[in-house]
Amino acid sequence: MIIDDFDEDGVVLILTEPDYKKAIYATEQRVPYGVDAVIPVGPAKGFAIGEAITRR
C-alpha cells in the first residue's frame, strides 16, 4: 500500500492491491482534503487519515 499526501490534485491518494507482475496497483482511491480517507485493506484497515495527518 502507498499513501501519497502530496498528489498534485490536492487529494490523499491511496494505492492498494499491488500487481507485481504488471508493476501497477489494482485499486486507487482519491479523497479530497477535508474528508477522511479510510484505509480499505491490510494491517491498517479502517485507519482514517484526516486533517490532523495531512499537510493541509
CHARMM internal coordinates of N, CA and C (Angstrom, degrees):
IC EDIT
DIST 1 N 1 CA 1.4289
DIST 1 CA 1 C 1.5193
ANGL 1 N 1 CA 1 C 108.48
DIST 1 C 2 N 1.3286
ANGL 1 CA 1 C 2 N 115.44
DIHE 1 N 1 CA 1 C 2 N 139.00
DIST 2 N 2 CA 1.4655
ANGL 1 C 2 N 2 CA 121.91
DIHE 1 CA 1 C 2 N 2 CA 174.91
DIST 2 CA 2 C 1.5154
ANGL 2 N 2 CA 2 C 107.68
DIHE 1 C 2 N 2 CA 2 C -124.71
DIST 2 C 3 N 1.3186
ANGL 2 CA 2 C 3 N 116.54
DIHE 2 N 2 CA 2 C 3 N 134.43
DIST 3 N 3 CA 1.4520
ANGL 2 C 3 N 3 CA 122.02
DIHE 2 CA 2 C 3 N 3 CA 174.62
DIST 3 CA 3 C 1.5153
ANGL 3 N 3 CA 3 C 106.64
DIHE 2 C 3 N 3 CA 3 C -118.77
DIST 3 C 4 N 1.3374
ANGL 3 CA 3 C 4 N 117.24
DIHE 3 N 3 CA 3 C 4 N 119.50
DIST 4 N 4 CA 1.4598
ANGL 3 C 4 N 4 CA 122.53
DIHE 3 CA 3 C 4 N 4 CA -177.15
DIST 4 CA 4 C 1.5174
ANGL 4 N 4 CA 4 C 109.49
DIHE 3 C 4 N 4 CA 4 C -114.72
DIST 4 C 5 N 1.3228
ANGL 4 CA 4 C 5 N 116.82
DIHE 4 N 4 CA 4 C 5 N 104.39
DIST 5 N 5 CA 1.4599
ANGL 4 C 5 N 5 CA 121.80
DIHE 4 CA 4 C 5 N 5 CA -179.88
DIST 5 CA 5 C 1.5294
ANGL 5 N 5 CA 5 C 111.58
DIHE 4 C 5 N 5 CA 5 C -84.96
DIST 5 C 6 N 1.3027
ANGL 5 CA 5 C 6 N 118.38
DIHE 5 N 5 CA 5 C 6 N -1.52
DIST 6 N 6 CA 1.4610
ANGL 5 C 6 N 6 CA 121.70
DIHE 5 CA 5 C 6 N 6 CA -177.68
DIST 6 CA 6 C 1.5216
ANGL 6 N 6 CA 6 C 112.02
DIHE 5 C 6 N 6 CA 6 C -113.36
DIST 6 C 7 N 1.3131
ANGL 6 CA 6 C 7 N 116.72
DIHE 6 N 6 CA 6 C 7 N 28.72
DIST 7 N 7 CA 1.4581
ANGL 6 C 7 N 7 CA 122.04
DIHE 6 CA 6 C 7 N 7 CA 175.59
DIST 7 CA 7 C 1.5276
ANGL 7 N 7 CA 7 C 108.36
DIHE 6 C 7 N 7 CA 7 C -61.13
DIST 7 C 8 N 1.3070
ANGL 7 CA 7 C 8 N 118.07
DIHE 7 N 7 CA 7 C 8 N 138.61
DIST 8 N 8 CA 1.4601
ANGL 7 C 8 N 8 CA 121.32
DIHE 7 CA 7 C 8 N 8 CA -174.12
DIST 8 CA 8 C 1.5247
ANGL 8 N 8 CA 8 C 114.07
DIHE 7 C 8 N 8 CA 8 C -67.15
DIST 8 C 9 N 1.3297
ANGL 8 CA 8 C 9 N 118.51
DIHE 8 N 8 CA 8 C 9 N -12.97
DIST 9 N 9 CA 1.4577
ANGL 8 C 9 N 9 CA 120.90
DIHE 8 CA 8 C 9 N 9 CA -178.56
DIST 9 CA 9 C 1.5213
ANGL 9 N 9 CA 9 C 113.25
DIHE 8 C 9 N 9 CA 9 C -92.03
DIST 9 C 10 N 1.3351
ANGL 9 CA 9 C 10 N 119.06
DIHE 9 N 9 CA 9 C 10 N 8.11
DIST 10 N 10 CA 1.4549
ANGL 9 C 10 N 10 CA 121.88
DIHE 9 CA 9 C 10 N 10 CA 178.49
DIST 10 CA 10 C 1.5144
ANGL 10 N 10 CA 10 C 113.45
DIHE 9 C 10 N 10 CA 10 C 73.14
DIST 10 C 11 N 1.3182
ANGL 10 CA 10 C 11 N 115.90
DIHE 10 N 10 CA 10 C 11 N 37.39
DIST 11 N 11 CA 1.4561
ANGL 10 C 11 N 11 CA 121.13
DIHE 10 CA 10 C 11 N 11 CA -179.93
DIST 11 CA 11 C 1.5183
ANGL 11 N 11 CA 11 C 110.40
DIHE 10 C 11 N 11 CA 11 C -131.68
DIST 11 C 12 N 1.3212
ANGL 11 CA 11 C 12 N 114.98
DIHE 11 N 11 CA 11 C 12 N 162.92
DIST 12 N 12 CA 1.4545
ANGL 11 C 12 N 12 CA 120.40
DIHE 11 CA 11 C 12 N 12 CA 168.69
DIST 12 CA 12 C 1.5269
ANGL 12 N 12 CA 12 C 105.25
DIHE 11 C 12 N 12 CA 12 C -90.15
DIST 12 C 13 N 1.3051
ANGL 12 CA 12 C 13 N 116.90
DIHE 12 N 12 CA 12 C 13 N 123.75
DIST 13 N 13 CA 1.4633
ANGL 12 C 13 N 13 CA 122.88
DIHE 12 CA 12 C 13 N 13 CA -178.79
DIST 13 CA 13 C 1.5207
ANGL 13 N 13 CA 13 C 108.05
DIHE 12 C 13 N 13 CA 13 C -106.01
DIST 13 C 14 N 1.3401
ANGL 13 CA 13 C 14 N 116.11
DIHE 13 N 13 CA 13 C 14 N 124.65
DIST 14 N 14 CA 1.4584
ANGL 13 C 14 N 14 CA 121.75
DIHE 13 CA 13 C 14 N 14 CA 178.97
DIST 14 CA 14 C 1.5271
ANGL 14 N 14 CA 14 C 108.04
DIHE 13 C 14 N 14 CA 14 C -118.09
DIST 14 C 15 N 1.3290
ANGL 14 CA 14 C 15 N 115.78
DIHE 14 N 14 CA 14 C 15 N 119.38
DIST 15 N 15 CA 1.4693
ANGL 14 C 15 N 15 CA 121.42
DIHE 14 CA 14 C 15 N 15 CA 177.70
DIST 15 CA 15 C 1.5230
ANGL 15 N 15 CA 15 C 108.56
DIHE 14 C 15 N 15 CA 15 C -108.71
DIST 15 C 16 N 1.3356
ANGL 15 CA 15 C 16 N 117.34
DIHE 15 N 15 CA 15 C 16 N 128.81
DIST 16 N 16 CA 1.4574
ANGL 15 C 16 N 16 CA 121.65
DIHE 15 CA 15 C 16 N 16 CA -179.35
DIST 16 CA 16 C 1.5188
ANGL 16 N 16 CA 16 C 110.84
DIHE 15 C 16 N 16 CA 16 C -136.46
DIST 16 C 17 N 1.2979
ANGL 16 CA 16 C 17 N 115.87
DIHE 16 N 16 CA 16 C 17 N 172.48
DIST 17 N 17 CA 1.4614
ANGL 16 C 17 N 17 CA 124.51
DIHE 16 CA 16 C 17 N 17 CA 178.25
DIST 17 CA 17 C 1.5352
ANGL 17 N 17 CA 17 C 112.12
DIHE 16 C 17 N 17 CA 17 C 57.26
DIST 17 C 18 N 1.3353
ANGL 17 CA 17 C 18 N 116.70
DIHE 17 N 17 CA 17 C 18 N 65.84
DIST 18 N 18 CA 1.4671
ANGL 17 C 18 N 18 CA 119.69
DIHE 17 CA 17 C 18 N 18 CA -179.12
DIST 18 CA 18 C 1.5276
ANGL 18 N 18 CA 18 C 111.87
DIHE 17 C 18 N 18 CA 18 C -66.03
DIST 18 C 19 N 1.3298
ANGL 18 CA 18 C 19 N 114.34
DIHE 18 N 18 CA 18 C 19 N 139.38
DIST 19 N 19 CA 1.4644
ANGL 18 C 19 N 19 CA 121.56
DIHE 18 CA 18 C 19 N 19 CA 173.15
DIST 19 CA 19 C 1.5327
ANGL 19 N 19 CA 19 C 105.03
DIHE 18 C 19 N 19 CA 19 C -108.95
DIST 19 C 20 N 1.3160
ANGL 19 CA 19 C 20 N 115.92
DIHE 19 N 19 CA 19 C 20 N 98.14
DIST 20 N 20 CA 1.4602
ANGL 19 C 20 N 20 CA 121.21
DIHE 19 CA 19 C 20 N 20 CA -173.33
DIST 20 CA 20 C 1.5201
ANGL 20 N 20 CA 20 C 112.97
DIHE 19 C 20 N 20 CA 20 C -64.77
DIST 20 C 21 N 1.3131
ANGL 20 CA 20 C 21 N 117.82
DIHE 20 N 20 CA 20 C 21 N -32.31
DIST 21 N 21 CA 1.4619
ANGL 20 C 21 N 21 CA 120.62
DIHE 20 CA 20 C 21 N 21 CA -179.92
DIST 21 CA 21 C 1.5211
ANGL 21 N 21 CA 21 C 111.98
DIHE 20 C 21 N 21 CA 21 C -68.58
DIST 21 C 22 N 1.3338
ANGL 21 CA 21 C 22 N 116.94
DIHE 21 N 21 CA 21 C 22 N -36.49
DIST 22 N 22 CA 1.4628
ANGL 21 C 22 N 22 CA 121.49
DIHE 21 CA 21 C 22 N 22 CA -179.44
DIST 22 CA 22 C 1.5321
ANGL 22 N 22 CA 22 C 112.59
DIHE 21 C 22 N 22 CA 22 C -94.94
DIST 22 C 23 N 1.3443
ANGL 22 CA 22 C 23 N 116.42
DIHE 22 N 22 CA 22 C 23 N -8.43
DIST 23 N 23 CA 1.4711
ANGL 22 C 23 N 23 CA 122.73
DIHE 22 CA 22 C 23 N 23 CA -178.39
DIST 23 CA 23 C 1.5264
ANGL 23 N 23 CA 23 C 111.90
DIHE 22 C 23 N 23 CA 23 C 58.06
DIST 23 C 24 N 1.3410
ANGL 23 CA 23 C 24 N 115.86
DIHE 23 N 23 CA 23 C 24 N 44.23
DIST 24 N 24 CA 1.4586
ANGL 23 C 24 N 24 CA 121.79
DIHE 23 CA 23 C 24 N 24 CA 176.91
DIST 24 CA 24 C 1.5283
ANGL 24 N 24 CA 24 C 109.50
DIHE 23 C 24 N 24 CA 24 C -137.26
DIST 24 C 25 N 1.3104
ANGL 24 CA 24 C 25 N 115.61
DIHE 24 N 24 CA 24 C 25 N 169.52
DIST 25 N 25 CA 1.4578
ANGL 24 C 25 N 25 CA 121.77
DIHE 24 CA 24 C 25 N 25 CA 171.55
DIST 25 CA 25 C 1.5209
ANGL 25 N 25 CA 25 C 107.75
DIHE 24 C 25 N 25 CA 25 C -106.52
DIST 25 C 26 N 1.3283
ANGL 25 CA 25 C 26 N 117.46
DIHE 25 N 25 CA 25 C 26 N 132.27
DIST 26 N 26 CA 1.4563
ANGL 25 C 26 N 26 CA 122.13
DIHE 25 CA 25 C 26 N 26 CA -176.11
DIST 26 CA 26 C 1.5259
ANGL 26 N 26 CA 26 C 112.58
DIHE 25 C 26 N 26 CA 26 C -73.95
DIST 26 C 27 N 1.3328
ANGL 26 CA 26 C 27 N 116.92
DIHE 26 N 26 CA 26 C 27 N -28.81
DIST 27 N 27 CA 1.4578
ANGL 26 C 27 N 27 CA 120.43
DIHE 26 CA 26 C 27 N 27 CA -176.06
DIST 27 CA 27 C 1.5209
ANGL 27 N 27 CA 27 C 109.97
DIHE 26 C 27 N 27 CA 27 C -122.78
DIST 27 C 28 N 1.3275
ANGL 27 CA 27 C 28 N 115.07
DIHE 27 N 27 CA 27 C 28 N 132.67
DIST 28 N 28 CA 1.4622
ANGL 27 C 28 N 28 CA 121.92
DIHE 27 CA 27 C 28 N 28 CA 177.97
DIST 28 CA 28 C 1.5155
ANGL 28 N 28 CA 28 C 108.18
DIHE 27 C 28 N 28 CA 28 C -129.59
DIST 28 C 29 N 1.3255
ANGL 28 CA 28 C 29 N 116.50
DIHE 28 N 28 CA 28 C 29 N 129.34
DIST 29 N 29 CA 1.4619
ANGL 28 C 29 N 29 CA 121.40
DIHE 28 CA 28 C 29 N 29 CA 179.07
DIST 29 CA 29 C 1.5156
ANGL 29 N 29 CA 29 C 107.66
DIHE 28 C 29 N 29 CA 29 C -125.86
DIST 29 C 30 N 1.3369
ANGL 29 CA 29 C 30 N 117.02
DIHE 29 N 29 CA 29 C 30 N 127.51
DIST 30 N 30 CA 1.4620
ANGL 29 C 30 N 30 CA 122.38
DIHE 29 CA 29 C 30 N 30 CA 176.97
DIST 30 CA 30 C 1.5208
ANGL 30 N 30 CA 30 C 108.01
DIHE 29 C 30 N 30 CA 30 C -116.81
DIST 30 C 31 N 1.3300
ANGL 30 CA 30 C 31 N 115.15
DIHE 30 N 30 CA 30 C 31 N 124.96
DIST 31 N 31 CA 1.4617
ANGL 30 C 31 N 31 CA 120.56
DIHE 30 CA 30 C 31 N 31 CA -178.75
DIST 31 CA 31 C 1.5230
ANGL 31 N 31 CA 31 C 107.56
DIHE 30 C 31 N 31 CA 31 C -125.36
DIST 31 C 32 N 1.3377
ANGL 31 CA 31 C 32 N 117.94
DIHE 31 N 31 CA 31 C 32 N 123.97
DIST 32 N 32 CA 1.4651
ANGL 31 C 32 N 32 CA 119.79
DIHE 31 CA 31 C 32 N 32 CA -179.00
DIST 32 CA 32 C 1.5198
ANGL 32 N 32 CA 32 C 112.10
DIHE 31 C 32 N 32 CA 32 C -66.01
DIST 32 C 33 N 1.3309
ANGL 32 CA 32 C 33 N 116.00
DIHE 32 N 32 CA 32 C 33 N 152.52
DIST 33 N 33 CA 1.4580
ANGL 32 C 33 N 33 CA 120.71
DIHE 32 CA 32 C 33 N 33 CA 175.80
DIST 33 CA 33 C 1.5167
ANGL 33 N 33 CA 33 C 109.18
DIHE 32 C 33 N 33 CA 33 C -55.77
DIST 33 C 34 N 1.3186
ANGL 33 CA 33 C 34 N 116.38
DIHE 33 N 33 CA 33 C 34 N 143.95
DIST 34 N 34 CA 1.4489
ANGL 33 C 34 N 34 CA 121.55
DIHE 33 CA 33 C 34 N 34 CA -178.99
DIST 34 CA 34 C 1.5216
ANGL 34 N 34 CA 34 C 113.16
DIHE 33 C 34 N 34 CA 34 C 95.58
DIST 34 C 35 N 1.3342
ANGL 34 CA 34 C 35 N 116.76
DIHE 34 N 34 CA 34 C 35 N -12.23
DIST 35 N 35 CA 1.4620
ANGL 34 C 35 N 35 CA 122.52
DIHE 34 CA 34 C 35 N 35 CA 177.68
DIST 35 CA 35 C 1.5238
ANGL 35 N 35 CA 35 C 107.22
DIHE 34 C 35 N 35 CA 35 C -116.46
DIST 35 C 36 N 1.3206
ANGL 35 CA 35 C 36 N 116.78
DIHE 35 N 35 CA 35 C 36 N 134.28
DIST 36 N 36 CA 1.4651
ANGL 35 C 36 N 36 CA 119.46
DIHE 35 CA 35 C 36 N 36 CA 179.11
DIST 36 CA 36 C 1.5253
ANGL 36 N 36 CA 36 C 110.83
DIHE 35 C 36 N 36 CA 36 C -65.21
DIST 36 C 37 N 1.3249
ANGL 36 CA 36 C 37 N 115.82
DIHE 36 N 36 CA 36 C 37 N 132.23
DIST 37 N 37 CA 1.4599
ANGL 36 C 37 N 37 CA 122.30
DIHE 36 CA 36 C 37 N 37 CA 173.61
DIST 37 CA 37 C 1.5229
ANGL 37 N 37 CA 37 C 106.67
DIHE 36 C 37 N 37 CA 37 C -99.31
DIST 37 C 38 N 1.3160
ANGL 37 CA 37 C 38 N 117.26
DIHE 37 N 37 CA 37 C 38 N 120.65
DIST 38 N 38 CA 1.4566
ANGL 37 C 38 N 38 CA 121.67
DIHE 37 CA 37 C 38 N 38 CA -176.96
DIST 38 CA 38 C 1.5246
ANGL 38 N 38 CA 38 C 109.27
DIHE 37 C 38 N 38 CA 38 C -103.47
DIST 38 C 39 N 1.3255
ANGL 38 CA 38 C 39 N 116.40
DIHE 38 N 38 CA 38 C 39 N 127.37
DIST 39 N 39 CA 1.4652
ANGL 38 C 39 N 39 CA 121.91
DIHE 38 CA 38 C 39 N 39 CA 179.50
DIST 39 CA 39 C 1.5305
ANGL 39 N 39 CA 39 C 107.94
DIHE 38 C 39 N 39 CA 39 C -65.53
DIST 39 C 40 N 1.3561
ANGL 39 CA 39 C 40 N 117.78
DIHE 39 N 39 CA 39 C 40 N 123.43
DIST 40 N 40 CA 1.4645
ANGL 39 C 40 N 40 CA 120.23
DIHE 39 CA 39 C 40 N 40 CA -172.97
DIST 40 CA 40 C 1.5326
ANGL 40 N 40 CA 40 C 115.62
DIHE 39 C 40 N 40 CA 40 C -84.17
DIST 40 C 41 N 1.3270
ANGL 40 CA 40 C 41 N 118.70
DIHE 40 N 40 CA 40 C 41 N -24.51
DIST 41 N 41 CA 1.4676
ANGL 40 C 41 N 41 CA 121.08
DIHE 40 CA 40 C 41 N 41 CA -174.78
DIST 41 CA 41 C 1.5206
ANGL 41 N 41 CA 41 C 110.74
DIHE 40 C 41 N 41 CA 41 C -145.69
DIST 41 C 42 N 1.3162
ANGL 41 CA 41 C 42 N 116.04
DIHE 41 N 41 CA 41 C 42 N 170.58
DIST 42 N 42 CA 1.4550
ANGL 41 C 42 N 42 CA 121.68
DIHE 41 CA 41 C 42 N 42 CA 173.75
DIST 42 CA 42 C 1.5070
ANGL 42 N 42 CA 42 C 113.62
DIHE 41 C 42 N 42 CA 42 C 85.51
DIST 42 C 43 N 1.3420
ANGL 42 CA 42 C 43 N 116.32
DIHE 42 N 42 CA 42 C 43 N -171.69
DIST 43 N 43 CA 1.4617
ANGL 42 C 43 N 43 CA 121.31
DIHE 42 CA 42 C 43 N 43 CA -176.61
DIST 43 CA 43 C 1.5258
ANGL 43 N 43 CA 43 C 113.68
DIHE 42 C 43 N 43 CA 43 C -62.06
DIST 43 C 44 N 1.3085
ANGL 43 CA 43 C 44 N 117.73
DIHE 43 N 43 CA 43 C 44 N -27.06
DIST 44 N 44 CA 1.4691
ANGL 43 C 44 N 44 CA 121.55
DIHE 43 CA 43 C 44 N 44 CA -179.40
DIST 44 CA 44 C 1.5317
ANGL 44 N 44 CA 44 C 112.11
DIHE 43 C 44 N 44 CA 44 C -95.32
DIST 44 C 45 N 1.3259
ANGL 44 CA 44 C 45 N 117.63
DIHE 44 N 44 CA 44 C 45 N 12.17
DIST 45 N 45 CA 1.4616
ANGL 44 C 45 N 45 CA 121.82
DIHE 44 CA 44 C 45 N 45 CA -177.63
DIST 45 CA 45 C 1.5282
ANGL 45 N 45 CA 45 C 110.47
DIHE 44 C 45 N 45 CA 45 C -50.35
DIST 45 C 46 N 1.3323
ANGL 45 CA 45 C 46 N 115.15
DIHE 45 N 45 CA 45 C 46 N 130.57
DIST 46 N 46 CA 1.4537
ANGL 45 C 46 N 46 CA 121.10
DIHE 45 CA 45 C 46 N 46 CA 179.49
DIST 46 CA 46 C 1.5122
ANGL 46 N 46 CA 46 C 114.60
DIHE 45 C 46 N 46 CA 46 C 91.53
DIST 46 C 47 N 1.3370
ANGL 46 CA 46 C 47 N 117.75
DIHE 46 N 46 CA 46 C 47 N -13.08
DIST 47 N 47 CA 1.4639
ANGL 46 C 47 N 47 CA 121.31
DIHE 46 CA 46 C 47 N 47 CA 178.58
DIST 47 CA 47 C 1.5233
ANGL 47 N 47 CA 47 C 108.70
DIHE 46 C 47 N 47 CA 47 C -68.83
DIST 47 C 48 N 1.3234
ANGL 47 CA 47 C 48 N 116.79
DIHE 47 N 47 CA 47 C 48 N 132.17
DIST 48 N 48 CA 1.4654
ANGL 47 C 48 N 48 CA 121.30
DIHE 47 CA 47 C 48 N 48 CA -179.22
DIST 48 CA 48 C 1.5150
ANGL 48 N 48 CA 48 C 110.87
DIHE 47 C 48 N 48 CA 48 C -100.95
DIST 48 C 49 N 1.3149
ANGL 48 CA 48 C 49 N 115.46
DIHE 48 N 48 CA 48 C 49 N 131.27
DIST 49 N 49 CA 1.4561
ANGL 48 C 49 N 49 CA 122.58
DIHE 48 CA 48 C 49 N 49 CA 175.00
DIST 49 CA 49 C 1.5239
ANGL 49 N 49 CA 49 C 106.35
DIHE 48 C 49 N 49 CA 49 C -100.82
DIST 49 C 50 N 1.3185
ANGL 49 CA 49 C 50 N 115.96
DIHE 49 N 49 CA 49 C 50 N 109.99
DIST 50 N 50 CA 1.4569
ANGL 49 C 50 N 50 CA 120.68
DIHE 49 CA 49 C 50 N 50 CA -177.35
DIST 50 CA 50 C 1.5077
ANGL 50 N 50 CA 50 C 111.76
DIHE 49 C 50 N 50 CA 50 C -117.37
DIST 50 C 51 N 1.3175
ANGL 50 CA 50 C 51 N 115.69
DIHE 50 N 50 CA 50 C 51 N -167.58
DIST 51 N 51 CA 1.4625
ANGL 50 C 51 N 51 CA 121.62
DIHE 50 CA 50 C 51 N 51 CA -176.97
DIST 51 CA 51 C 1.5222
ANGL 51 N 51 CA 51 C 112.90
DIHE 50 C 51 N 51 CA 51 C -61.02
DIST 51 C 52 N 1.3103
ANGL 51 CA 51 C 52 N 118.23
DIHE 51 N 51 CA 51 C 52 N -26.13
DIST 52 N 52 CA 1.4602
ANGL 51 C 52 N 52 CA 120.58
DIHE 51 CA 51 C 52 N 52 CA 179.25
DIST 52 CA 52 C 1.5283
ANGL 52 N 52 CA 52 C 111.57
DIHE 51 C 52 N 52 CA 52 C -68.02
DIST 52 C 53 N 1.3249
ANGL 52 CA 52 C 53 N 116.75
DIHE 52 N 52 CA 52 C 53 N -21.99
DIST 53 N 53 CA 1.4629
ANGL 52 C 53 N 53 CA 121.36
DIHE 52 CA 52 C 53 N 53 CA -177.49
DIST 53 CA 53 C 1.5262
ANGL 53 N 53 CA 53 C 111.60
DIHE 52 C 53 N 53 CA 53 C -101.59
DIST 53 C 54 N 1.3233
ANGL 53 CA 53 C 54 N 117.19
DIHE 53 N 53 CA 53 C 54 N -38.49
DIST 54 N 54 CA 1.4622
ANGL 53 C 54 N 54 CA 120.18
DIHE 53 CA 53 C 54 N 54 CA -178.58
DIST 54 CA 54 C 1.5133
ANGL 54 N 54 CA 54 C 110.25
DIHE 53 C 54 N 54 CA 54 C -72.96
DIST 54 C 55 N 1.2926
ANGL 54 CA 54 C 55 N 116.17
DIHE 54 N 54 CA 54 C 55 N 162.90
DIST 55 N 55 CA 1.4574
ANGL 54 C 55 N 55 CA 120.85
DIHE 54 CA 54 C 55 N 55 CA -175.44
DIST 55 CA 55 C 1.5201
ANGL 55 N 55 CA 55 C 112.87
DIHE 54 C 55 N 55 CA 55 C -81.04
DIST 55 C 56 N 1.3129
ANGL 55 CA 55 C 56 N 120.34
DIHE 55 N 55 CA 55 C 56 N -6.80
DIST 56 N 56 CA 1.4659
ANGL 55 C 56 N 56 CA 122.07
DIHE 55 CA 55 C 56 N 56 CA -178.04
DIST 56 CA 56 C 1.4803
ANGL 56 N 56 CA 56 C 112.08
DIHE 55 C 56 N 56 CA 56 C -116.21
END
COOR INIT
IC SEED 1 N 1 CA 1 C
IC BUILD
